[in-house]
Amino acid sequence: MLKIQLVATAVVALAAMLISGFNASVSSLLGGLTVVLGTTAAGLIVKRGAATSEAASVLVNLLKAEAVKILVIVAVLAIIFNVYQQLVPYALIAGLAVALLLSASALSKLKA
């Protein structure tokens, strides 16, 4: 599923390049890669706690993974906003949105 997120992000970046230029393309790539990083971190949390089959611990593990995903996304976005001066916000949001829509599927497809 991470491959699908990356492909979808690349498609949005290509569309942003055609519509608004290079900076919009980079912005949408950064938005999508932010979610990919968050999903990857969450996947590591899910896999680490996959040994338990107790319902309560599985739920807690998934909640931890989602919290880590959100924290990683927020931290990386803060860095992007501070570092990338030519940021195109709408393109960043487009890349972020496409990758976020697919991130729930990515977590559900992980093999424990």
Backbone bond lengths (Angstrom), bond angles and torsions (degrees), N, CA, C in turn:
res aa  C-N    CA-C-N  psi(-1)  N-CA   C-N-CA  omega(-1)  CA-C   N-CA-C  phi
1 M - - - 1.455 - - 1.529 111.66 -
2 L 1.317 117.09 -29.32 1.466 118.27 177.29 1.522 110.68 -63.32
3 K 1.322 116.02 -33.88 1.466 119.30 176.80 1.522 110.39 -62.81
4 I 1.325 116.48 -40.24 1.469 120.24 178.96 1.520 110.17 -65.33
5 Q 1.337 117.35 -39.26 1.462 120.38 176.23 1.525 110.71 -61.55
6 L 1.311 116.02 -43.20 1.464 119.73 -179.80 1.524 111.92 -66.16
7 V 1.330 116.67 -40.79 1.467 119.91 178.27 1.525 110.36 -65.21
8 A 1.325 117.32 -43.78 1.465 120.79 178.86 1.528 110.85 -62.65
9 T 1.321 116.88 -39.69 1.463 120.85 177.25 1.523 110.64 -64.26
10 A 1.326 116.78 -40.54 1.467 120.48 178.63 1.522 111.33 -64.83
11 V 1.331 117.13 -37.69 1.469 120.76 177.94 1.526 110.10 -65.02
12 V 1.320 117.14 -43.39 1.467 120.64 178.08 1.528 110.02 -64.39
13 A 1.330 117.02 -39.56 1.472 120.61 179.03 1.525 110.85 -64.59
14 L 1.313 116.97 -39.91 1.464 120.42 177.64 1.525 110.84 -64.29
15 A 1.325 116.15 -43.94 1.466 120.05 177.70 1.531 110.66 -62.71
16 A 1.333 116.20 -41.29 1.473 119.83 178.24 1.519 111.05 -63.94
17 M 1.328 116.64 -36.82 1.470 121.08 177.95 1.523 110.24 -62.77
18 L 1.319 115.99 -44.72 1.463 120.38 -178.57 1.524 112.01 -68.92
19 I 1.321 116.67 -35.20 1.467 120.58 -175.92 1.529 111.94 -84.84
20 S 1.338 116.81 -46.73 1.465 119.48 -170.33 1.514 115.86 -125.08
21 G 1.319 119.24 -5.22 1.453 120.13 175.77 1.513 114.98 105.31
22 F 1.331 113.74 -173.77 1.456 122.37 -172.28 1.530 113.53 -61.05
23 N 1.337 117.79 -47.20 1.472 120.58 -176.97 1.517 111.79 -63.82
24 A 1.318 117.32 -35.38 1.463 120.35 176.32 1.525 110.37 -67.31
25 S 1.315 116.35 -37.77 1.461 120.65 178.44 1.524 110.98 -64.36
26 V 1.319 116.63 -46.19 1.464 120.54 178.41 1.527 110.26 -63.65
27 S 1.321 117.14 -39.78 1.461 121.23 179.78 1.525 111.17 -62.52
28 S 1.325 117.49 -43.42 1.460 119.48 179.75 1.526 111.42 -69.08
29 L 1.337 116.97 -35.34 1.466 119.58 174.95 1.529 110.81 -62.98
30 L 1.310 116.52 -43.57 1.463 120.19 178.65 1.530 111.44 -62.41
31 G 1.321 116.86 -40.41 1.461 120.38 177.87 1.526 111.89 -61.97
32 G 1.316 116.24 -45.46 1.461 119.66 179.76 1.514 112.59 -68.37
33 L 1.330 117.00 -40.74 1.464 120.13 -179.67 1.526 111.95 -67.51
34 T 1.321 116.53 -27.38 1.456 120.59 175.27 1.521 110.53 -60.11
35 V 1.321 115.98 -45.65 1.462 120.71 179.97 1.524 110.63 -69.49
36 V 1.323 117.42 -38.09 1.463 120.47 178.54 1.531 109.91 -61.17
37 L 1.332 117.31 -42.08 1.467 120.35 177.17 1.529 111.22 -62.95
38 G 1.321 116.41 -43.68 1.464 120.37 178.75 1.516 112.27 -63.90
39 T 1.319 116.54 -41.51 1.461 120.96 178.99 1.526 110.99 -66.28
40 T 1.321 116.69 -38.78 1.465 120.49 178.15 1.531 110.63 -63.42
41 A 1.323 116.77 -44.27 1.466 120.57 178.13 1.525 110.62 -62.66
42 A 1.326 116.80 -42.03 1.463 120.47 178.36 1.525 110.89 -64.79
43 G 1.307 116.50 -37.90 1.460 120.24 178.59 1.515 112.11 -62.71
44 L 1.325 116.69 -36.71 1.467 120.25 177.01 1.530 110.88 -64.75
45 I 1.322 116.80 -38.71 1.468 121.08 177.72 1.532 109.99 -65.21
46 V 1.315 116.86 -43.67 1.464 121.19 -179.03 1.521 110.44 -63.56
47 K 1.319 116.39 -45.42 1.469 119.55 -179.30 1.526 111.95 -66.04
48 R 1.321 116.71 -35.42 1.465 120.39 -179.53 1.528 111.41 -64.30
49 G 1.325 117.06 -36.38 1.462 120.25 -178.13 1.511 113.91 -99.01
50 A 1.325 117.33 15.24 1.458 120.51 -175.79 1.521 113.73 -74.60
51 A 1.322 118.55 -11.39 1.461 120.97 -177.31 1.528 112.32 -68.86
52 T 1.316 117.30 -25.43 1.461 120.17 -179.19 1.514 111.44 -85.73
53 S 1.309 115.20 144.36 1.466 118.99 177.85 1.524 111.34 -116.67
54 E 1.318 117.19 2.51 1.451 121.50 178.25 1.531 109.18 -70.76
55 A 1.320 116.30 132.28 1.463 121.45 -172.48 1.532 112.31 -58.40
56 A 1.312 117.06 -43.95 1.470 120.02 -177.63 1.525 111.21 -63.97
57 S 1.322 117.54 -42.23 1.463 119.27 -178.95 1.522 111.71 -71.37
58 V 1.335 117.14 -31.99 1.466 120.23 175.87 1.523 109.65 -64.45
59 L 1.325 117.03 -44.34 1.461 120.88 179.20 1.527 111.41 -63.23
60 V 1.322 116.71 -44.50 1.464 120.45 178.98 1.527 110.06 -62.07
61 N 1.322 116.43 -40.90 1.460 121.18 179.15 1.532 111.14 -62.56
62 L 1.325 117.20 -42.89 1.468 120.44 177.92 1.524 111.79 -65.67
63 L 1.333 116.61 -38.18 1.467 119.65 177.69 1.529 110.96 -66.19
64 K 1.340 116.68 -39.42 1.461 120.02 175.91 1.528 110.59 -61.68
65 A 1.323 115.76 -43.69 1.465 120.30 -179.43 1.527 110.72 -61.98
66 E 1.312 117.09 -42.65 1.466 120.34 179.78 1.528 110.81 -66.19
67 A 1.335 117.14 -39.05 1.465 120.53 177.90 1.526 110.85 -64.27
68 V 1.324 116.88 -41.74 1.463 120.68 177.96 1.525 110.02 -63.53
69 K 1.322 116.74 -42.42 1.469 120.40 178.94 1.525 110.92 -58.53
70 I 1.305 116.71 -46.48 1.466 121.08 -178.85 1.530 110.62 -65.34
71 L 1.324 117.16 -42.98 1.469 120.23 179.26 1.520 111.82 -63.22
72 V 1.331 117.02 -41.39 1.465 119.85 178.29 1.528 110.00 -63.87
73 I 1.321 117.19 -43.89 1.467 120.87 -179.91 1.529 110.65 -61.14
74 V 1.310 117.35 -46.49 1.466 121.22 -179.44 1.532 110.70 -63.72
75 A 1.326 116.83 -43.39 1.471 120.10 -179.26 1.525 111.30 -64.12
76 V 1.323 117.10 -44.97 1.466 120.12 -179.01 1.530 110.29 -67.62
77 L 1.327 117.43 -39.16 1.468 119.63 177.32 1.527 111.20 -62.46
78 A 1.325 116.79 -39.50 1.470 120.00 177.92 1.529 110.30 -61.58
79 I 1.319 116.38 -41.70 1.465 120.21 178.11 1.525 110.37 -63.87
80 I 1.331 116.67 -45.25 1.469 121.24 -179.49 1.526 110.68 -59.74
81 F 1.330 116.73 -46.53 1.462 119.66 -178.93 1.524 111.90 -63.30
82 N 1.320 117.78 -31.16 1.463 120.87 -179.72 1.520 113.35 -83.63
83 V 1.325 118.15 -26.46 1.459 120.99 -173.21 1.531 113.01 -99.68
84 Y 1.313 117.74 -44.47 1.468 120.97 -173.07 1.524 110.11 -88.16
85 Q 1.322 116.26 102.72 1.460 121.89 -173.60 1.531 113.61 -73.97
86 Q 1.328 118.25 -26.87 1.469 121.92 -177.79 1.528 111.72 -94.69
87 L 1.303 117.15 26.26 1.459 122.92 -177.25 1.528 111.54 -59.19
88 V 1.322 116.11 135.13 1.458 122.36 173.62 1.529 106.20 -108.38
89 P 1.349 117.41 102.73 1.469 120.60 -171.20 1.531 114.51 -57.24
90 Y 1.335 117.62 -42.14 1.467 118.82 -177.68 1.526 111.53 -65.45
91 A 1.305 117.58 -36.13 1.465 120.86 177.93 1.528 110.13 -69.36
92 L 1.334 116.96 -40.59 1.463 120.71 176.89 1.524 110.19 -59.77
93 I 1.312 116.62 -45.20 1.461 121.33 179.99 1.528 110.68 -64.41
94 A 1.327 117.90 -37.72 1.465 120.83 178.58 1.526 110.85 -63.26
95 G 1.322 117.09 -46.82 1.460 120.67 177.73 1.512 111.97 -63.46
96 L 1.319 115.74 -41.16 1.457 121.99 178.25 1.526 111.02 -62.71
97 A 1.316 116.65 -45.39 1.464 121.22 -177.44 1.520 112.20 -64.45
98 V 1.321 116.65 -44.72 1.469 119.86 -179.30 1.524 110.30 -62.36
99 A 1.322 116.35 -45.84 1.464 119.53 -179.48 1.530 111.67 -67.84
100 L 1.331 117.58 -36.63 1.465 120.30 178.38 1.528 112.05 -65.70
101 L 1.322 116.42 -37.61 1.462 118.87 178.32 1.519 111.48 -61.93
102 L 1.310 116.33 -30.99 1.456 120.21 -179.33 1.524 113.41 -92.67
103 S 1.332 118.42 -10.48 1.467 120.31 -174.99 1.523 112.77 -69.36
104 A 1.314 118.18 -35.17 1.466 119.74 177.83 1.524 110.20 -63.08
105 S 1.298 116.18 -38.56 1.465 120.21 176.61 1.514 110.79 -66.00
106 A 1.320 117.02 -37.14 1.474 120.58 -179.21 1.524 110.11 -64.03
107 L 1.324 117.59 -42.59 1.466 119.91 179.33 1.516 111.38 -67.85
108 S 1.322 117.76 -36.76 1.461 119.57 -177.25 1.525 111.53 -73.63
109 K 1.326 118.76 -21.15 1.463 122.11 -179.15 1.518 113.58 -89.12
110 L 1.346 117.56 -5.85 1.461 119.72 -179.27 1.520 110.31 -65.09
111 K 1.305 115.62 135.51 1.463 120.35 176.51 1.516 108.40 -86.76
112 A 1.301 115.64 127.67 1.457 119.90 -179.11 1.515 111.89 -83.14
